[in-house]
């Protein structure tokens, strides 16, 4: 299925002319997309003042206009792209080198900009298509898939709720039309850890005239060496304190990258430290600046963003397990012990084991894809179940690779074979938000309250 690229006129506000339709997309009521509607188009017109844009019309202001043609999204190229990534994955894992050529393959197939909204000239891929993309890329090289995921999630967030400075997003998309343009949200710090569990960042933004001046350190910054833009989570030095994500260019003076990433898994993701020493950011290039108490863990969060993160990353690691399964099946067909005189694949023991692996991965994939389709369709209950899907899906992925290791013994743990790499990579699934303990504790608390016997309710 090839999706045609769109050439649109962008003003400095980043809004295109045209009808905002998703060119080449299948009907949105089909089982393939899981999206509502009958013709695959949004019901709002992009020039209407409404929820589609969230911005007033700015046509006729005399701003400069330039043509934007993002790479066409071609999902039919996914298998070839995944194979291309797999060809270099072992090398990048061994060297912990950033997979620049892999990112280029993803860009050329239109995958890196798949979630850019139609009003900005993109194909507007939803979560269902995104989990398909990330699962395929995860099977090829999960480091490339993770870097890609971060960019896809940012574009998807801007499609749902435009929050970037309009000119800044238009500039970023102009770059993305000609070369890979990566972006990631940098939130984790040495003392704070992840802000998901509460606390204020140590990274500070000090107002200096028409700029913010940022100072601090971010750790585990996925794809740091390749990022064109960084959404740096920081606190202001005001009273009251505000927090927000400041738009920092990867080549900003005062920004440096410290090569601290020496990980067991996803080594090529280059999730290094980013140091900010007096980095200047124009005063209007900040997203979501709000009082710190409004950003606390108990405050209302973007449920859709959480669902995209949970389901998208789960799909990525299911892709890692897919690659492990495929290698296992090849090994079982090729391995012919002298005493047996036949391939291991002919033994009932291995048939049963492979059946268990396949059943677990299929069940997890069905859960992830069905929830993704429900999120796309606007089901209000679906995002709340995404964390459960991550727990079950990543456990299935880890279990599948562990079982493959048990079946192959020393062969699976030999560095010359990829299974040991798949195992190291799939273990990283436990690190991402939402983490298992937070999900199951919340689910357990809710279940204990909901199913409490009538006699003890209210006590």
C-alpha positions as CSV (number, residue, x, y, z in Angstrom):
1,X,0.0,0.0,0.0
2,X,1.6,3.2,-1.2
3,X,0.5,6.5,0.2
4,X,1.0,9.5,-2.0
5,X,3.1,12.4,-0.8
6,X,1.3,15.7,-0.6
7,X,2.8,19.0,-1.8
8,X,1.3,21.8,0.2
9,X,1.7,25.5,0.7
10,X,3.0,26.4,4.2
11,X,2.8,29.9,5.6
12,X,5.0,30.8,8.5
13,X,2.2,29.5,10.7
14,X,2.8,26.0,9.4
15,X,-0.8,25.6,8.1
16,X,-1.4,24.3,4.5
17,X,-3.9,25.2,1.9
18,X,-6.1,22.4,0.6
19,X,-8.7,20.2,2.0
20,X,-6.6,18.2,4.5
21,X,-7.6,14.8,3.1
22,X,-5.4,11.8,3.6
23,X,-4.3,11.0,0.1
24,X,-4.2,7.4,-0.7
25,X,-5.4,6.2,2.6
26,X,-7.9,3.3,2.8
27,X,-11.5,3.9,4.1
28,X,-11.3,4.6,7.8
29,X,-14.1,2.2,8.6
30,X,-12.2,-0.8,7.4
31,X,-10.6,-3.3,9.8
32,X,-7.2,-2.3,8.5
33,X,-7.3,1.1,10.1
34,X,-9.9,0.8,12.8
35,X,-10.8,4.5,12.3
36,X,-14.3,6.0,12.2
37,X,-15.8,7.5,9.1
38,X,-16.5,6.3,5.6
39,X,-14.1,8.1,3.3
40,X,-10.9,8.3,5.4
41,X,-11.1,12.0,5.8
42,X,-11.4,14.2,8.9
43,X,-14.8,15.8,9.3
44,X,-13.4,19.2,10.0
45,X,-11.9,21.4,7.3
46,X,-8.3,22.6,8.0
47,X,-9.2,26.2,7.3
48,X,-12.1,26.1,9.8
49,X,-11.6,27.6,13.2
50,X,-12.2,24.5,15.2
51,X,-10.6,21.5,17.0
52,X,-8.8,20.4,13.9
53,X,-6.2,23.2,14.0
54,X,-6.8,25.0,17.3
55,X,-5.3,28.1,15.5
56,X,-7.0,31.1,13.9
57,X,-6.8,31.5,10.2
58,X,-3.7,33.4,9.2
59,X,-4.1,33.5,5.4
60,X,-3.5,36.8,3.7
61,X,-1.0,38.2,6.2
62,X,1.6,38.6,3.5
63,X,4.0,36.0,5.0
64,X,6.5,34.1,2.9
65,X,5.1,30.9,1.4
66,X,7.1,27.9,0.4
67,X,6.3,24.5,-1.1
68,X,6.6,21.5,1.3
69,X,6.8,17.9,-0.1
70,X,7.4,15.4,2.7
71,X,8.6,11.9,1.5
72,X,5.6,9.8,0.5
73,X,4.6,7.2,3.1
74,X,5.0,3.7,1.6
75,X,4.1,0.9,4.0
76,X,4.8,-1.6,1.3
77,X,8.5,-0.8,1.7
78,X,8.4,-1.8,5.4
79,X,9.8,-5.3,4.8
80,X,12.6,-4.0,2.7
81,X,13.5,-1.3,5.2
82,X,13.5,-3.8,8.0
83,X,15.8,-6.1,6.1
84,X,18.1,-3.1,5.4
85,X,18.2,-2.3,9.1
86,X,18.9,-5.9,10.1
87,X,21.9,-6.0,7.7
88,X,23.7,-3.5,9.9
89,X,22.2,-4.1,13.3
90,X,24.9,-6.4,14.6
91,X,27.6,-4.0,13.5
92,X,26.0,-1.0,15.2
93,X,25.4,-3.1,18.4
94,X,29.0,-4.2,18.5
95,X,30.4,-0.7,18.0
96,X,27.6,1.2,19.8
97,X,27.5,3.5,16.8
98,X,24.6,5.6,15.7
99,X,22.8,4.0,12.7
100,X,22.8,7.0,10.4
101,X,22.2,5.0,7.3
102,X,19.3,3.2,8.9
103,X,17.6,6.5,9.9
104,X,18.0,7.5,6.2
105,X,16.2,4.4,5.0
106,X,13.3,5.1,7.4
107,X,13.2,8.7,6.2
108,X,13.2,7.8,2.5
109,X,10.2,5.5,2.9
110,X,8.3,8.3,4.5
111,X,8.1,6.5,7.8
112,X,9.8,9.2,9.9
113,X,7.1,11.7,9.0
114,X,4.2,9.2,8.9
115,X,2.3,10.9,11.7
116,X,2.6,14.5,10.5
117,X,-1.0,15.8,10.2
118,X,-2.6,16.3,6.8
119,X,-3.0,20.1,7.5
120,X,0.8,20.3,7.5
121,X,1.2,18.2,4.4
122,X,1.7,14.8,6.1
123,X,-0.1,11.5,5.6
124,X,-1.7,11.6,9.1
125,X,-1.0,8.0,10.1
126,X,-2.8,7.0,13.3
127,X,-1.7,4.8,16.1
128,X,-2.8,1.6,14.3
129,X,-0.4,2.2,11.4
130,X,2.3,3.5,13.8
131,X,2.3,0.2,15.8
132,X,2.7,-1.7,12.5
133,X,5.6,0.5,11.5
134,X,7.4,0.2,14.9
135,X,6.9,-3.6,15.1
136,X,8.5,-4.0,11.6
137,X,11.4,-1.6,12.4
138,X,11.9,-3.3,15.8
139,X,12.5,-6.6,14.1
140,X,15.1,-5.0,11.9
141,X,17.0,-2.8,14.4
142,X,15.2,-1.7,17.6
143,X,17.6,1.2,18.1
144,X,16.5,2.7,14.8
145,X,12.9,1.9,15.8
146,X,13.2,3.7,19.1
147,X,14.8,6.8,17.6
148,X,12.0,6.8,15.0
149,X,9.3,6.3,17.7
150,X,10.4,9.4,19.5
151,X,10.0,11.5,16.4
152,X,6.7,9.9,15.4
153,X,5.2,10.5,18.9
154,X,6.1,14.2,18.8
155,X,4.5,14.7,15.4
156,X,1.4,12.8,16.5
157,X,1.2,15.0,19.6
158,X,1.3,18.1,17.4
159,X,-1.4,16.6,15.2
160,X,-3.7,16.1,18.2
161,X,-3.0,19.3,19.9
162,X,-0.9,22.0,18.2
163,X,1.4,23.5,20.8
164,X,4.7,24.3,19.0
165,X,5.3,27.8,17.9
166,X,3.8,27.8,14.5
167,X,6.9,29.2,12.6
168,X,9.1,26.8,14.5
169,X,7.1,23.7,13.5
170,X,7.0,24.9,9.9
171,X,10.7,25.3,9.9
172,X,11.2,21.8,11.3
173,X,8.9,20.3,8.7
174,X,10.8,22.1,5.9
175,X,13.9,20.4,7.1
176,X,12.1,17.0,7.3
177,X,11.1,17.4,3.6
178,X,14.7,17.1,2.5
179,X,16.5,15.0,5.1
180,X,15.9,13.0,8.3
181,X,14.9,15.5,11.0
182,X,14.8,13.9,14.4
183,X,13.3,15.2,17.6
184,X,12.9,13.9,21.1
185,X,11.7,15.1,24.5
186,X,14.6,15.2,27.0
187,X,13.1,14.8,30.5
188,X,15.3,12.5,32.6
189,X,17.9,13.9,34.9
190,X,20.6,12.4,37.2
191,X,18.9,13.3,40.5
192,X,15.3,13.5,39.4
193,X,15.1,10.4,37.3
194,X,11.9,10.5,35.3
195,X,9.4,13.3,36.1
196,X,6.6,10.9,35.6
197,X,6.8,10.0,39.3
198,X,6.9,13.6,40.4
199,X,9.5,16.2,41.2
200,X,10.9,19.3,39.5
201,X,13.7,19.2,37.0
202,X,17.1,20.7,38.0
203,X,17.5,22.1,34.5
204,X,16.7,25.8,34.8
205,X,15.5,28.4,32.3
206,X,16.4,32.0,33.2
207,X,14.8,34.9,31.4
208,X,17.2,37.3,29.7
209,X,15.4,39.8,27.5
210,X,13.8,38.1,24.6
211,X,15.5,34.7,25.3
212,X,15.5,31.9,27.9
213,X,18.9,30.8,29.0
214,X,19.0,27.0,29.8
215,X,21.5,25.3,32.1
216,X,21.4,21.7,33.2
217,X,22.0,18.0,32.2
218,X,19.7,15.5,30.7
219,X,20.5,11.7,30.7
220,X,19.3,8.8,28.6
221,X,18.6,11.1,25.7
222,X,17.7,8.7,23.0
223,X,19.3,9.5,19.7
224,X,21.1,12.6,21.1
225,X,23.9,12.7,18.5
226,X,21.3,12.8,15.7
227,X,18.7,15.1,17.0
228,X,17.8,18.2,15.1
229,X,15.5,19.5,17.8
230,X,15.3,18.7,21.5
231,X,12.3,19.4,23.7
232,X,14.2,20.1,27.0
233,X,12.0,19.9,30.1
234,X,13.1,22.6,32.5
235,X,11.9,24.9,35.3
236,X,12.0,28.7,35.3
237,X,13.7,30.7,38.0
238,X,10.5,32.7,38.6
239,X,8.2,32.8,41.5
240,X,6.0,30.9,41.1
241,X,8.0,28.4,39.3
242,X,6.8,27.3,35.9
243,X,7.9,24.2,33.9
244,X,7.8,23.5,30.2
245,X,9.6,22.0,27.2
246,X,12.0,24.4,25.6
247,X,12.8,24.0,21.9
248,X,16.5,23.6,21.5
249,X,18.3,23.1,18.2
250,X,20.9,20.3,18.2
251,X,23.6,22.7,17.0
252,X,23.0,25.4,19.6
253,X,26.0,27.1,21.1
254,X,26.5,25.9,24.7
255,X,25.0,22.5,24.0
256,X,27.3,19.4,24.1
257,X,26.8,15.7,24.1
258,X,28.8,13.5,26.6
259,X,29.1,9.9,25.3
260,X,28.0,8.2,28.4
261,X,25.8,5.5,26.8
262,X,27.4,2.1,27.4
263,X,24.3,-0.1,27.7
264,X,23.7,-3.8,27.5
265,X,20.8,-3.3,25.0
266,X,19.8,-0.9,22.3
267,X,23.4,0.2,22.2
268,X,23.0,2.0,18.8
269,X,20.3,4.3,20.2
270,X,23.1,6.5,21.6
271,X,21.1,7.6,24.5
272,X,23.8,9.9,25.8
273,X,23.9,12.8,28.2
274,X,23.1,16.3,26.9
275,X,24.7,19.2,28.7
276,X,23.3,22.7,28.4
277,X,25.6,25.5,29.5
278,X,23.9,28.8,28.9
279,X,21.9,27.7,25.8
280,X,19.8,30.5,24.5
281,X,16.3,29.9,23.3
282,X,13.9,32.6,21.9
283,X,11.3,33.5,24.4
284,X,8.4,32.1,22.4
285,X,10.0,28.8,21.6
286,X,8.6,26.8,24.5
287,X,5.8,24.3,24.7
288,X,3.4,23.8,27.6
289,X,4.8,26.4,30.0
290,X,2.7,26.2,33.1
291,X,2.9,26.5,36.9
292,X,4.7,23.6,38.4
293,X,1.7,22.5,40.5
294,X,-0.4,22.1,37.4
295,X,2.2,19.7,36.0
296,X,2.3,17.4,39.1
297,X,1.7,13.7,38.8
298,X,-1.9,14.1,40.0
299,X,-2.7,16.7,37.4
300,X,-4.6,15.9,34.3
301,X,-2.3,14.3,31.7
302,X,-2.7,13.6,28.0
303,X,-4.2,10.1,28.0
304,X,-3.7,9.8,24.2
305,X,0.0,10.5,24.5
306,X,0.3,7.8,27.1
307,X,-1.5,5.3,24.9
308,X,0.8,6.2,21.9
309,X,3.9,5.7,24.1
310,X,2.7,2.4,25.7
311,X,1.3,0.7,22.6
312,X,4.0,2.0,20.2
313,X,6.9,0.9,22.3
314,X,5.2,-2.5,23.1
315,X,4.9,-3.1,19.3
316,X,8.6,-2.2,18.9
317,X,9.6,-4.9,21.4
318,X,7.2,-7.4,19.9
319,X,9.2,-6.8,16.7
320,X,12.4,-7.8,18.6
321,X,10.7,-11.0,19.6
322,X,9.5,-11.6,16.0
323,X,13.2,-11.5,14.9
324,X,14.2,-13.9,17.7
325,X,11.4,-16.3,16.7
326,X,12.4,-16.2,13.1
327,X,16.0,-17.0,13.9
328,X,14.9,-19.8,16.2
329,X,12.8,-21.4,13.4
330,X,15.7,-21.1,11.0
331,X,18.0,-22.7,13.5
332,X,15.6,-25.6,14.2
333,X,15.2,-26.4,10.5
334,X,19.0,-26.2,9.8
335,X,20.2,-28.0,12.9
336,X,20.4,-31.8,12.2
337,X,22.1,-33.6,15.0
338,X,24.0,-36.8,13.9
339,X,22.2,-39.0,16.4
340,X,18.8,-37.8,15.2
341,X,19.3,-37.8,11.5
342,X,16.6,-35.2,11.0
343,X,16.1,-31.5,11.7
344,X,15.2,-30.4,15.3
345,X,12.1,-28.9,13.8
346,X,10.7,-32.4,13.3
347,X,10.6,-33.1,17.0
348,X,7.2,-32.6,18.8
349,X,9.0,-30.9,21.7
350,X,10.1,-28.1,19.5
351,X,6.8,-27.9,17.7
352,X,5.1,-27.4,21.0
353,X,7.6,-24.8,22.1
354,X,7.4,-22.8,18.9
355,X,3.6,-23.0,19.2
356,X,3.8,-21.5,22.6
357,X,6.0,-18.6,21.4
358,X,3.8,-18.0,18.4
359,X,0.6,-18.0,20.4
360,X,2.0,-15.6,23.0
361,X,3.2,-13.1,20.3
362,X,0.0,-13.4,18.3
363,X,-2.1,-12.7,21.4
364,X,0.0,-9.7,22.4
365,X,-0.1,-8.3,18.9
366,X,-3.8,-8.6,18.6
367,X,-4.3,-6.8,21.9
368,X,-1.9,-4.0,20.9
369,X,-3.4,-3.5,17.5
370,X,-7.0,-3.7,18.7
371,X,-6.4,-1.1,21.3
372,X,-4.5,1.1,18.8
373,X,-7.5,1.0,16.5
374,X,-9.8,1.9,19.4
375,X,-7.6,4.9,20.2
376,X,-7.8,6.0,16.6
377,X,-11.6,5.6,16.7
378,X,-11.8,7.9,19.7
379,X,-12.8,5.2,22.2
380,X,-12.5,7.0,25.6
381,X,-11.8,3.8,27.5
382,X,-9.0,2.6,25.3
383,X,-6.1,4.8,26.6
384,X,-6.6,3.6,30.1
385,X,-6.0,0.0,29.0
386,X,-2.8,0.8,27.1
387,X,-0.6,0.3,30.2
388,X,-2.1,-3.2,30.7
389,X,-1.3,-4.0,27.1
390,X,2.3,-2.9,27.7
391,X,2.7,-5.1,30.7
392,X,1.3,-8.2,28.9
393,X,2.9,-7.4,25.6
394,X,6.4,-6.8,26.9
395,X,6.2,-9.8,29.2
396,X,5.2,-11.9,26.2
397,X,8.1,-10.5,24.1
398,X,10.7,-11.2,26.9
399,X,9.2,-14.6,27.6
400,X,9.4,-15.6,23.9
401,X,13.1,-14.6,23.6
402,X,13.9,-16.4,26.9
403,X,12.2,-19.5,25.7
404,X,14.2,-19.4,22.4
405,X,17.4,-19.2,24.5
406,X,16.4,-22.2,26.6
407,X,15.7,-24.2,23.4
408,X,19.0,-23.3,21.7
409,X,21.5,-23.4,24.6
410,X,25.0,-22.3,23.8
411,X,24.1,-21.6,20.2
412,X,21.7,-18.9,21.3
413,X,24.2,-17.2,23.6
414,X,27.0,-17.2,21.1
415,X,27.8,-13.7,19.9
416,X,28.0,-14.8,16.3
417,X,24.3,-15.5,16.5
418,X,21.7,-12.7,16.9
419,X,19.6,-14.3,19.6
420,X,21.8,-13.0,22.5
421,X,21.4,-9.5,21.0
422,X,17.6,-9.8,20.7
423,X,17.6,-10.9,24.4
424,X,19.6,-7.9,25.5
425,X,17.4,-5.5,23.5
426,X,14.1,-6.9,24.6
427,X,15.0,-6.6,28.2
428,X,15.0,-2.8,27.7
429,X,11.2,-2.9,27.3
430,X,10.9,-2.9,31.1
431,X,12.5,0.5,31.4
432,X,10.0,2.5,29.5
433,X,7.0,4.4,31.0
434,X,4.6,3.1,32.1
435,X,6.6,0.6,34.1
436,X,5.0,-2.7,35.3
437,X,4.9,-1.8,39.0
438,X,3.0,1.4,38.4
439,X,0.5,-0.2,36.1
440,X,-0.3,-3.3,38.1
441,X,-0.5,-1.3,41.4
442,X,-3.0,1.1,39.8
443,X,-5.0,-1.8,38.3
444,X,-5.0,-3.7,41.6
445,X,-6.1,-0.7,43.6
446,X,-8.9,0.0,41.1
447,X,-10.0,-3.6,41.2
448,X,-10.0,-3.8,44.9
449,X,-12.2,-0.8,45.1
450,X,-14.6,-1.7,42.3
451,X,-15.1,-5.3,43.3
452,X,-15.3,-4.6,47.1
453,X,-18.1,-6.6,48.7
454,X,-21.2,-4.5,49.2
455,X,-21.1,-5.1,53.0
456,X,-17.8,-3.3,53.3
457,X,-18.2,-0.5,50.8
458,X,-17.9,2.9,52.3
459,X,-15.9,1.7,55.2
